[in-house]
Structures are given as C-alpha cells and as structure tokens.
Amino acid sequence: MPKTDTPWDGQKAVSLHLKVLITVQLALIPTLDVRLWSPIWRHACMLESPSGTNAEVMPAQWEFQVGPCEGIAMGDQLWVARFILLTIAEDYDCVISFDPKPVPGDWNGQGCHTNFSTEKMRQDGGISEIITAIKKLGKRHETHIKCYDAANGEDNRRRLTGLHETASIDKFSDGVADRGASVRIPRQVDADKKGYFEDRRPASNCDPYLVTEIIVRTTLLDETD
C-alpha cells in the first residue's frame, strides 16, 4: 500500500525532545511504534547527552530528551537526533513530519520544550535569577515567537492556542508546574529554590541554534526590543 498522510492506527506519533508525527503504510501493525522506538533510542544513546525518553499525550506519541548541553552543543545534538529519527524511520517505511500541529482538532501539538539554566540559577537561592530571567523573556515575547518555529511564528499560531497544554501565542505567561504557561518553573525547582526554567513555546520544527541564541541574548546579554 502507498504511504498516506494518515498516522497509523488512527493517531500515532513519535518525538525526540521535540514531538514529531510519523505516517506509515496503513497495513503496518499497531506495535510498530515500539519496534521503531527501540532502535531509535539505542542509536540516540550514541549522542553526547541523551537523558531520557517517555510516552506522550497523543496516542503512540513519544519523546526523548537531549541534554544538558553547553551553548551551541545543544543545536548540534538536536540536529543529530533528528537525523537519527529520519534515518531509522526509512527502514520502517515511515515518513516524518516536524509540523507543530500535525493532526488538526482536539489533539496536542508538537513542541520542543527548552530547559535553560545558568550556574547562578543552579546555586542556592538561584530562584531569584530564574525569576529575573523570566521577566526579561516576557518583555520580548513577540521577538521570541518569531524565532521559535520555521515560519516566523506562523506555524506556532496553530499550536499555541491556550488549549492542549499550551499558552496563547498572543500573551506571555509563567507559573509553577503550569503546563498552560509560556514558561514554566518546575515544582521541584520552586521547592529547592534553584534549578532551571522551561520555555514551552519553541515548536517541533524550530532551529535549536536560533532558540538558544535568542534566550541567551535576552536573559544574559540583556538585549531589548
């Protein structure tokens, strides 16, 4: 059977740190997601900093995390991770989509949630540094949105609706353990008063070099609009 634009078994997806959609021949069996994911994860372990994997919200949607990495290495590692996914998927006659909202309707989209910290943030009392950085991010929300997908913000407009564990693209928000915020402070970070923050706005088709660059420019170099 020819490839189609329909995910196998109704709604199927796989992700690596970012979430990505896999479309395959309709004749393939539902257990393919497990058979495909195992070799992907084995090869991902060749990366410098693979850190975990987990099932995600949409049926057969998976994620794996890359990091922590320093500076430009984040972009290097994530691009190699994408290459691994695309290459292995070919062996299973799969087609990968990096679209931030691959399945329209009442389904979660696909992000590239980005955890960021500095040495000061990880030290005792670092929560103050985290809050300061988040305030800076809020002042440049529109500028960041334009750097967070492959279409100057237009791809993310379909994903960042305020529904399906996203914040609205039109308004910056932050919160503790809030999956509906633009930027989230994990609950354990809030309890420890140090750690990192999670920018939930980057899309699955983002350029990781641009994402890390704009975060550094805003939070460390104090650039403003």
Accessible surface in RSA format (square Angstrom, percent):
REM  Atomic radii and reference values for relative SASA: ProtOr
REM  Chains: A
REM  Algorithm: Lee & Richards
REM  Probe-radius: 1.40
REM  Slices: 20
REM RES _ NUM      All-atoms   Total-Side   Main-Chain    Non-polar    All polar
REM                ABS   REL    ABS   REL    ABS   REL    ABS   REL    ABS   REL
RES MET A   1   130.98  67.8  82.61  54.7  48.36 115.2  73.80  62.7  57.18  75.8
RES PRO A   2   106.95  77.9  94.60  86.2  12.34  44.9 106.02  87.5   0.92   5.7
RES LYS A   3    98.68  48.1  74.16  45.5  24.51  58.4  36.73  33.1  61.94  66.0
RES THR A   4    42.48  30.2  31.29  31.7  11.19  26.7  40.06  53.8   2.42   3.7
RES ASP A   5   138.97  97.3 118.19 117.6  20.78  49.1  36.74  86.5 102.22 101.9
RES THR A   6    64.80  46.1  63.09  64.0   1.72   4.1  32.91  44.2  31.90  48.2
RES PRO A   7    10.21   7.4   9.97   9.1   0.24   0.9   9.97   8.2   0.24   1.5
RES TRP A   8     1.41   0.6   1.13   0.5   0.29   0.7   1.41   0.8   0.00   0.0
RES ASP A   9    89.24  62.5  51.98  51.7  37.26  88.1  15.14  35.6  74.10  73.9
RES GLY A  10    43.18  53.2   0.00   N/A  43.18  53.2  33.65  92.3   9.52  21.3
RES GLN A  11    42.62  23.8  41.19  30.1   1.42   3.4   8.63  18.4  33.99  25.8
RES LYS A  12    18.60   9.1  18.60  11.4   0.00   0.0   0.40   0.4  18.20  19.4
RES ALA A  13     0.00   0.0   0.00   0.0   0.00   0.0   0.00   0.0   0.00   0.0
RES VAL A  14     0.00   0.0   0.00   0.0   0.00   0.0   0.00   0.0   0.00   0.0
RES SER A  15     0.00   0.0   0.00   0.0   0.00   0.0   0.00   0.0   0.00   0.0
RES LEU A  16     0.00   0.0   0.00   0.0   0.00   0.0   0.00   0.0   0.00   0.0
RES HIS A  17    22.10  12.1  19.19  13.3   2.90   7.4  14.23  14.7   7.87   9.2
RES LEU A  18     0.00   0.0   0.00   0.0   0.00   0.0   0.00   0.0   0.00   0.0
RES LYS A  19    15.52   7.6  15.52   9.5   0.00   0.0   1.02   0.9  14.50  15.4
RES VAL A  20     0.00   0.0   0.00   0.0   0.00   0.0   0.00   0.0   0.00   0.0
RES LEU A  21     8.18   4.6   8.18   5.9   0.00   0.0   8.18   5.7   0.00   0.0
RES ILE A  22     0.00   0.0   0.00   0.0   0.00   0.0   0.00   0.0   0.00   0.0
RES THR A  23    10.63   7.6  10.63  10.8   0.00   0.0   7.66  10.3   2.97   4.5
RES VAL A  24     0.00   0.0   0.00   0.0   0.00   0.0   0.00   0.0   0.00   0.0
RES GLN A  25    47.17  26.4  47.17  34.5   0.00   0.0   0.00   0.0  47.17  35.8
RES LEU A  26    86.14  48.0  62.31  44.6  23.83  59.9  63.13  44.3  23.01  61.9
RES ALA A  27    71.38  65.6  40.17  62.0  31.21  71.0  50.12  70.6  21.27  56.3
RES LEU A  28    49.96  27.8  38.46  27.5  11.50  28.9  40.25  28.3   9.71  26.1
RES ILE A  29    92.94  52.9  90.70  67.6   2.24   5.4  92.38  66.5   0.56   1.5
RES PRO A  30    72.10  52.5  68.72  62.6   3.38  12.3  69.24  57.2   2.86  17.8
RES THR A  31    76.74  54.6  74.30  75.3   2.44   5.8  73.27  98.4   3.46   5.2
RES LEU A  32     1.03   0.6   1.03   0.7   0.00   0.0   1.03   0.7   0.00   0.0
RES ASP A  33    17.48  12.2  17.47  17.4   0.01   0.0   0.00   0.0  17.48  17.4
RES VAL A  34    87.31  57.5  86.23  78.1   1.08   2.6  87.31  75.9   0.00   0.0
RES ARG A  35   115.35  48.4 106.57  54.3   8.78  20.9  51.93  71.0  63.41  38.4
RES LEU A  36     0.00   0.0   0.00   0.0   0.00   0.0   0.00   0.0   0.00   0.0
RES TRP A  37    13.88   5.6  13.88   6.7   0.00   0.0  13.88   7.4   0.00   0.0
RES SER A  38    49.00  41.4  42.61  56.9   6.39  14.7  23.92  50.9  25.08  35.1
RES PRO A  39    14.81  10.8  14.81  13.5   0.00   0.0  14.81  12.2   0.00   0.0
RES ILE A  40     0.00   0.0   0.00   0.0   0.00   0.0   0.00   0.0   0.00   0.0
RES TRP A  41    63.21  25.4  63.21  30.6   0.00   0.0  43.85  23.4  19.36  31.4
RES ARG A  42   151.10  63.4 137.88  70.3  13.22  31.5  70.26  96.0  80.83  49.0
RES HIS A  43    77.02  42.1  75.41  52.4   1.61   4.1  46.90  48.3  30.11  35.0
RES ALA A  44     0.00   0.0   0.00   0.0   0.00   0.0   0.00   0.0   0.00   0.0
RES CYS A  45    68.56  51.9  48.01  53.5  20.55  48.3  24.24  61.4  44.32  47.8
RES MET A  46   141.53  73.3 105.56  69.9  35.96  85.6  72.72  61.8  68.81  91.2
RES LEU A  47    15.42   8.6   4.45   3.2  10.97  27.6   7.77   5.5   7.65  20.6
RES GLU A  48   126.04  72.4  88.20  66.7  37.83  90.1  43.29  83.7  82.75  67.6
RES SER A  49    19.13  16.2  12.92  17.2   6.21  14.3  10.22  21.8   8.90  12.5
RES PRO A  50    38.35  27.9  17.19  15.7  21.16  76.9  17.19  14.2  21.16 131.5
RES SER A  51    68.99  58.3  28.79  38.4  40.20  92.6  32.05  68.3  36.94  51.7
RES GLY A  52    19.41  23.9   0.00   N/A  19.41  23.9  19.41  53.3   0.00   0.0
RES THR A  53    52.31  37.2  26.98  27.4  25.33  60.4  26.98  36.2  25.33  38.3
RES ASN A  54    57.50  39.7  52.14  50.4   5.36  12.9  36.82  88.6  20.68  20.0
RES ALA A  55    65.24  60.0  45.73  70.6  19.51  44.4  45.87  64.6  19.36  51.3
RES GLU A  56    47.11  27.0  26.01  19.7  21.10  50.2   5.59  10.8  41.52  33.9
RES VAL A  57    84.41  55.5  56.94  51.5  27.47  66.2  64.19  55.8  20.22  54.9
RES MET A  58     1.80   0.9   0.11   0.1   1.69   4.0   0.99   0.8   0.82   1.1
RES PRO A  59    60.94  44.4  50.07  45.6  10.87  39.5  60.94  50.3   0.00   0.0
RES ALA A  60    18.33  16.9   0.43   0.7  17.90  40.7   6.84   9.6  11.49  30.4
RES GLN A  61     1.01   0.6   0.00   0.0   1.01   2.4   0.00   0.0   1.01   0.8
RES TRP A  62    59.48  23.9  59.48  28.8   0.00   0.0  55.79  29.7   3.70   6.0
RES GLU A  63    23.57  13.5  23.57  17.8   0.00   0.0   0.13   0.3  23.44  19.1
RES PHE A  64     0.00   0.0   0.00   0.0   0.00   0.0   0.00   0.0   0.00   0.0
RES GLN A  65    43.93  24.6  43.93  32.1   0.00   0.0  28.06  59.7  15.87  12.0
RES VAL A  66     7.82   5.1   0.00   0.0   7.82  18.8   0.05   0.0   7.77  21.1
RES GLY A  67     8.15  10.0   0.00   N/A   8.15  10.0   6.06  16.6   2.09   4.7
RES PRO A  68   132.08  96.3 110.93 101.1  21.15  76.9 120.11  99.2  11.97  74.4
RES CYS A  69    30.29  22.9   0.00   0.0  30.29  71.2   4.61  11.7  25.68  27.7
RES GLU A  70   158.36  90.9 144.96 109.7  13.40  31.9  62.17 120.2  96.19  78.5
RES GLY A  71    57.08  70.4   0.00   N/A  57.08  70.4  42.51 116.7  14.57  32.6
RES ILE A  72   126.49  72.0 116.08  86.5  10.41  25.1 119.68  86.2   6.81  18.5
RES ALA A  73    22.17  20.4  21.92  33.8   0.25   0.6  22.13  31.2   0.04   0.1
RES MET A  74    31.22  16.2  31.22  20.7   0.00   0.0  13.73  11.7  17.49  23.2
RES GLY A  75     0.09   0.1   0.00   N/A   0.09   0.1   0.00   0.0   0.09   0.2
RES ASP A  76    61.59  43.1  58.11  57.8   3.48   8.2  22.20  52.3  39.39  39.3
RES GLN A  77    22.06  12.3  22.06  16.1   0.00   0.0   0.00   0.0  22.06  16.7
RES LEU A  78     2.91   1.6   2.91   2.1   0.00   0.0   2.91   2.0   0.00   0.0
RES TRP A  79   113.28  45.5 108.95  52.7   4.33  10.2 105.82  56.4   7.45  12.1
RES VAL A  80    69.21  45.5  67.59  61.2   1.62   3.9  69.11  60.1   0.10   0.3
RES ALA A  81     0.00   0.0   0.00   0.0   0.00   0.0   0.00   0.0   0.00   0.0
RES ARG A  82     9.12   3.8   9.12   4.7   0.00   0.0   7.41  10.1   1.72   1.0
RES PHE A  83   132.44  66.3 130.38  80.8   2.06   5.4 132.00  80.0   0.44   1.3
RES ILE A  84    15.09   8.6  13.18   9.8   1.91   4.6  15.09  10.9   0.00   0.0
RES LEU A  85     0.00   0.0   0.00   0.0   0.00   0.0   0.00   0.0   0.00   0.0
RES LEU A  86    71.85  40.0  69.49  49.7   2.36   5.9  69.54  48.8   2.31   6.2
RES THR A  87    57.97  41.2  55.73  56.5   2.24   5.3  52.38  70.4   5.59   8.5
RES ILE A  88    13.55   7.7  13.30   9.9   0.25   0.6  13.55   9.8   0.00   0.0
RES ALA A  89     0.54   0.5   0.54   0.8   0.00   0.0   0.54   0.8   0.00   0.0
RES GLU A  90   128.61  73.8 107.73  81.5  20.89  49.7  37.03  71.6  91.58  74.8
RES ASP A  91   120.98  84.7  83.63  83.2  37.35  88.3  25.53  60.1  95.45  95.2
RES TYR A  92    53.59  25.0  45.86  26.1   7.74  20.1  28.00  21.0  25.59  31.5
RES ASP A  93    46.00  32.2  42.61  42.4   3.39   8.0  24.61  57.9  21.39  21.3
RES CYS A  94    10.03   7.6   0.00   0.0  10.03  23.6   0.00   0.0  10.03  10.8
RES VAL A  95    68.33  45.0  64.94  58.8   3.39   8.2  68.09  59.2   0.24   0.6
RES ILE A  96    23.96  13.6   1.94   1.4  22.02  53.1   1.94   1.4  22.02  59.8
RES SER A  97    34.07  28.8  29.15  38.9   4.92  11.3  23.90  50.9  10.17  14.3
RES PHE A  98    44.20  22.1  37.95  23.5   6.25  16.3  38.57  23.4   5.63  16.1
RES ASP A  99    45.56  31.9  39.95  39.8   5.61  13.3  16.57  39.0  28.99  28.9
RES PRO A 100     0.00   0.0   0.00   0.0   0.00   0.0   0.00   0.0   0.00   0.0
RES LYS A 101    24.11  11.8  19.79  12.1   4.32  10.3  15.72  14.1   8.40   8.9
RES PRO A 102    25.67  18.7   0.74   0.7  24.93  90.6   5.20   4.3  20.47 127.2
RES VAL A 103    14.75   9.7  13.73  12.4   1.01   2.4  14.30  12.4   0.45   1.2
RES PRO A 104   110.03  80.2  97.00  88.4  13.02  47.3  98.79  81.6  11.24  69.8
RES GLY A 105    50.72  62.6   0.00   N/A  50.72  62.6  38.46 105.5  12.26  27.5
RES ASP A 106   123.74  86.7 100.96 100.5  22.77  53.9  38.95  91.7  84.79  84.6
RES TRP A 107    72.85  29.2  70.54  34.1   2.31   5.4  57.31  30.6  15.54  25.2
RES ASN A 108    19.79  13.6  16.78  16.2   3.01   7.2   1.45   3.5  18.34  17.7
RES GLY A 109     7.42   9.2   0.00   N/A   7.42   9.2   1.35   3.7   6.08  13.6
RES GLN A 110     0.00   0.0   0.00   0.0   0.00   0.0   0.00   0.0   0.00   0.0
RES GLY A 111     2.38   2.9   0.00   N/A   2.38   2.9   0.42   1.1   1.96   4.4
RES CYS A 112     3.46   2.6   3.46   3.9   0.00   0.0   0.00   0.0   3.46   3.7
RES HIS A 113    33.31  18.2  32.25  22.4   1.06   2.7  17.07  17.6  16.24  18.9
RES THR A 114    15.71  11.2  15.14  15.3   0.58   1.4  12.16  16.3   3.56   5.4
RES ASN A 115    86.01  59.3  60.17  58.2  25.84  62.2  16.90  40.7  69.11  66.8
RES PHE A 116    31.29  15.7  27.90  17.3   3.40   8.8  31.24  18.9   0.05   0.1
RES SER A 117    35.22  29.8  14.62  19.5  20.60  47.5   0.68   1.4  34.55  48.4
RES THR A 118    27.76  19.7  22.48  22.8   5.28  12.6  24.55  33.0   3.22   4.9
RES GLU A 119   117.78  67.6 112.65  85.2   5.13  12.2  34.93  67.6  82.86  67.6
RES LYS A 120   130.22  63.5 127.10  78.0   3.12   7.4  71.49  64.3  58.73  62.6
RES MET A 121     5.14   2.7   5.14   3.4   0.00   0.0   5.14   4.4   0.00   0.0
RES ARG A 122   129.26  54.3 115.25  58.7  14.01  33.4  51.28  70.1  77.98  47.3
RES GLN A 123    92.32  51.6  86.73  63.4   5.59  13.3  35.21  74.9  57.11  43.3
RES ASP A 124   124.40  87.1  96.69  96.2  27.71  65.5  39.37  92.6  85.03  84.8
RES GLY A 125    42.47  52.4   0.00   N/A  42.47  52.4  30.19  82.9  12.28  27.5
RES GLY A 126     2.11   2.6   0.00   N/A   2.11   2.6   2.11   5.8   0.00   0.0
RES ILE A 127    26.35  15.0  26.35  19.6   0.00   0.0  26.35  19.0   0.00   0.0
RES SER A 128    66.63  56.3  61.44  82.0   5.19  12.0  47.61 101.4  19.02  26.7
RES GLU A 129    70.92  40.7  68.29  51.7   2.63   6.3   7.45  14.4  63.46  51.8
RES ILE A 130     0.00   0.0   0.00   0.0   0.00   0.0   0.00   0.0   0.00   0.0
RES ILE A 131    74.77  42.5  74.50  55.5   0.27   0.7  74.73  53.8   0.04   0.1
RES THR A 132    65.85  46.8  64.73  65.6   1.11   2.7  39.27  52.7  26.58  40.2
RES ALA A 133     4.12   3.8   3.13   4.8   0.99   2.3   3.92   5.5   0.19   0.5
RES ILE A 134     5.48   3.1   5.48   4.1   0.00   0.0   5.48   3.9   0.00   0.0
RES LYS A 135   135.83  66.3 126.69  77.7   9.13  21.7  79.19  71.3  56.64  60.3
RES LYS A 136    60.09  29.3  57.95  35.6   2.14   5.1  39.00  35.1  21.09  22.5
RES LEU A 137     0.00   0.0   0.00   0.0   0.00   0.0   0.00   0.0   0.00   0.0
RES GLY A 138    25.20  31.1   0.00   N/A  25.20  31.1   9.37  25.7  15.83  35.5
RES LYS A 139   169.76  82.8 137.27  84.2  32.49  77.4  88.98  80.1  80.79  86.1
RES ARG A 140    20.37   8.6  19.24   9.8   1.13   2.7   4.55   6.2  15.82   9.6
RES HIS A 141    15.97   8.7  13.66   9.5   2.31   5.9  13.66  14.1   2.31   2.7
RES GLU A 142   133.86  76.9 130.00  98.4   3.86   9.2  46.16  89.3  87.70  71.6
RES THR A 143    36.01  25.6  33.39  33.8   2.62   6.2  23.33  31.3  12.68  19.2
RES HIS A 144     0.00   0.0   0.00   0.0   0.00   0.0   0.00   0.0   0.00   0.0
RES ILE A 145    12.46   7.1  12.46   9.3   0.00   0.0  12.46   9.0   0.00   0.0
RES LYS A 146   116.28  56.7 107.21  65.8   9.07  21.6  49.45  44.5  66.83  71.2
RES CYS A 147    31.69  24.0  28.65  32.0   3.04   7.1   2.73   6.9  28.96  31.2
RES TYR A 148     0.00   0.0   0.00   0.0   0.00   0.0   0.00   0.0   0.00   0.0
RES ASP A 149     9.86   6.9   0.00   0.0   9.86  23.3   0.00   0.0   9.86   9.8
RES ALA A 150    75.91  69.8  35.10  54.2  40.81  92.8  45.92  64.7  29.99  79.4
RES ALA A 151    37.35  34.3  24.49  37.8  12.87  29.3  33.92  47.8   3.43   9.1
RES ASN A 152    99.38  68.5  85.51  82.6  13.87  33.4  26.73  64.3  72.65  70.2
RES GLY A 153     3.54   4.4   0.00   N/A   3.54   4.4   2.87   7.9   0.67   1.5
RES GLU A 154   107.85  61.9 101.20  76.6   6.64  15.8  47.17  91.2  60.68  49.5
RES ASP A 155    28.14  19.7  28.05  27.9   0.09   0.2   0.26   0.6  27.88  27.8
RES ASN A 156     0.00   0.0   0.00   0.0   0.00   0.0   0.00   0.0   0.00   0.0
RES ARG A 157   115.41  48.5 107.71  54.9   7.70  18.3  47.78  65.3  67.63  41.0
RES ARG A 158   103.57  43.5  91.37  46.6  12.19  29.0  70.52  96.4  33.04  20.0
RES ARG A 159     9.70   4.1   5.82   3.0   3.88   9.2   0.33   0.5   9.37   5.7
RES LEU A 160     7.18   4.0   5.19   3.7   1.99   5.0   5.19   3.6   1.99   5.3
RES THR A 161    69.77  49.6  40.42  41.0  29.35  69.9  45.29  60.8  24.48  37.0
RES GLY A 162    39.81  49.1   0.00   N/A  39.81  49.1  13.94  38.3  25.86  57.9
RES LEU A 163   116.43  64.8 112.26  80.3   4.17  10.5 116.43  81.8   0.00   0.0
RES HIS A 164    48.88  26.7  29.83  20.7  19.05  48.7  33.27  34.3  15.60  18.2
RES GLU A 165    71.61  41.1  54.69  41.4  16.92  40.3  28.90  55.9  42.71  34.9
RES THR A 166    12.21   8.7   6.52   6.6   5.69  13.6   9.95  13.4   2.25   3.4
RES ALA A 167     9.44   8.7   4.56   7.0   4.88  11.1   7.24  10.2   2.20   5.8
RES SER A 168    42.47  35.9  36.79  49.1   5.68  13.1  24.20  51.5  18.27  25.6
RES ILE A 169    11.92   6.8   6.40   4.8   5.51  13.3   6.67   4.8   5.25  14.2
RES ASP A 170   109.00  76.4  75.59  75.2  33.41  79.0  34.00  80.0  75.00  74.8
RES LYS A 171   150.84  73.6 146.04  89.6   4.80  11.4  91.76  82.6  59.08  62.9
RES PHE A 172    39.61  19.8  21.21  13.1  18.40  47.9  21.21  12.9  18.40  52.7
RES SER A 173    39.13  33.1  33.76  45.1   5.37  12.4  36.84  78.5   2.28   3.2
RES ASP A 174    77.36  54.2  53.09  52.8  24.27  57.4   0.13   0.3  77.22  77.0
RES GLY A 175    17.18  21.2   0.00   N/A  17.18  21.2  17.18  47.1   0.00   0.0
RES VAL A 176    62.83  41.3  42.13  38.1  20.70  49.9  42.13  36.6  20.70  56.1
RES ALA A 177    31.48  28.9  10.17  15.7  21.31  48.5  10.66  15.0  20.82  55.1
RES ASP A 178    60.73  42.5  56.12  55.9   4.60  10.9  14.20  33.4  46.53  46.4
RES ARG A 179   120.72  50.7 116.91  59.6   3.81   9.1  26.08  35.6  94.64  57.4
RES GLY A 180    35.30  43.5   0.00   N/A  35.30  43.5  18.36  50.4  16.94  37.9
RES ALA A 181     1.07   1.0   0.16   0.3   0.90   2.1   0.46   0.6   0.61   1.6
RES SER A 182     1.48   1.2   0.58   0.8   0.90   2.1   0.90   1.9   0.58   0.8
RES VAL A 183     0.00   0.0   0.00   0.0   0.00   0.0   0.00   0.0   0.00   0.0
RES ARG A 184    40.74  17.1  40.74  20.8   0.00   0.0   0.29   0.4  40.45  24.5
RES ILE A 185    11.80   6.7  11.80   8.8   0.00   0.0  11.80   8.5   0.00   0.0
RES PRO A 186    19.00  13.8  17.25  15.7   1.75   6.4  19.00  15.7   0.00   0.0
RES ARG A 187   164.63  69.1 160.02  81.6   4.61  11.0  67.48  92.2  97.14  58.9
RES GLN A 188   118.21  66.1 114.47  83.7   3.74   8.9  53.37 113.6  64.84  49.2
RES VAL A 189     8.15   5.4   7.44   6.7   0.71   1.7   8.15   7.1   0.00   0.0
RES ASP A 190    44.78  31.4  44.66  44.4   0.12   0.3   0.00   0.0  44.78  44.7
RES ALA A 191    69.81  64.2  37.73  58.2  32.08  73.0  47.16  66.4  22.65  60.0
RES ASP A 192    70.00  49.0  49.72  49.5  20.28  47.9  12.07  28.4  57.93  57.8
RES LYS A 193   100.27  48.9 100.27  61.5   0.00   0.0  67.31  60.6  32.96  35.1
RES LYS A 194    75.61  36.9  72.76  44.6   2.85   6.8  33.02  29.7  42.59  45.4
RES GLY A 195    14.59  18.0   0.00   N/A  14.59  18.0  14.59  40.0   0.00   0.0
RES TYR A 196    80.48  37.6  80.48  45.8   0.00   0.0  47.93  36.0  32.55  40.1
RES PHE A 197     0.00   0.0   0.00   0.0   0.00   0.0   0.00   0.0   0.00   0.0
RES GLU A 198    13.21   7.6  13.21  10.0   0.00   0.0   1.96   3.8  11.25   9.2
RES ASP A 199     0.00   0.0   0.00   0.0   0.00   0.0   0.00   0.0   0.00   0.0
RES ARG A 200    10.30   4.3   8.54   4.4   1.76   4.2   5.35   7.3   4.95   3.0
RES ARG A 201     2.77   1.2   2.73   1.4   0.04   0.1   2.77   3.8   0.00   0.0
RES PRO A 202     0.00   0.0   0.00   0.0   0.00   0.0   0.00   0.0   0.00   0.0
RES ALA A 203     0.00   0.0   0.00   0.0   0.00   0.0   0.00   0.0   0.00   0.0
RES SER A 204     0.00   0.0   0.00   0.0   0.00   0.0   0.00   0.0   0.00   0.0
RES ASN A 205    30.33  20.9  17.64  17.0  12.69  30.6  12.31  29.6  18.02  17.4
RES CYS A 206     1.10   0.8   0.97   1.1   0.13   0.3   0.06   0.2   1.04   1.1
RES ASP A 207    47.49  33.3  44.66  44.5   2.83   6.7  14.62  34.4  32.87  32.8
RES PRO A 208     4.89   3.6   3.76   3.4   1.13   4.1   4.89   4.0   0.00   0.0
RES TYR A 209    73.55  34.3  69.40  39.5   4.15  10.8  54.92  41.3  18.63  23.0
RES LEU A 210    82.13  45.7  81.03  58.0   1.11   2.8  81.11  57.0   1.02   2.7
RES VAL A 211     2.84   1.9   2.84   2.6   0.00   0.0   2.84   2.5   0.00   0.0
RES THR A 212    27.47  19.5  26.65  27.0   0.82   2.0  21.53  28.9   5.94   9.0
RES GLU A 213    73.70  42.3  66.10  50.0   7.60  18.1  34.67  67.1  39.03  31.9
RES ILE A 214    13.30   7.6  13.02   9.7   0.27   0.7  13.21   9.5   0.08   0.2
RES ILE A 215     0.41   0.2   0.41   0.3   0.00   0.0   0.41   0.3   0.00   0.0
RES VAL A 216    49.65  32.7  49.65  44.9   0.00   0.0  49.65  43.1   0.00   0.0
RES ARG A 217    88.04  37.0  88.04  44.9   0.00   0.0  14.10  19.3  73.94  44.8
RES THR A 218     1.63   1.2   0.87   0.9   0.76   1.8   0.87   1.2   0.76   1.1
RES THR A 219     7.43   5.3   0.00   0.0   7.43  17.7   0.00   0.0   7.43  11.2
RES LEU A 220    90.02  50.1  64.83  46.4  25.19  63.3  67.04  47.1  22.98  61.8
RES LEU A 221   108.67  60.5  84.46  60.4  24.20  60.8  88.77  62.3  19.90  53.5
RES ASP A 222    84.80  59.4  68.42  68.1  16.38  38.7  30.09  70.8  54.71  54.6
RES GLU A 223    59.25  34.0  51.27  38.8   7.98  19.0  27.55  53.3  31.70  25.9
RES THR A 224   111.46  79.3  87.73  88.9  23.73  56.6  57.70  77.5  53.76  81.3
RES ASP A 225   120.67  84.5  49.73  49.5  70.94 167.7  69.83 164.3  50.84  50.7
END  Absolute sums over single chains surface
CHAIN  1 A    10752.8       8716.6       2036.2       6010.7       4742.1
END  Absolute sums over all chains
TOTAL         10752.8       8716.6       2036.2       6010.7       4742.1
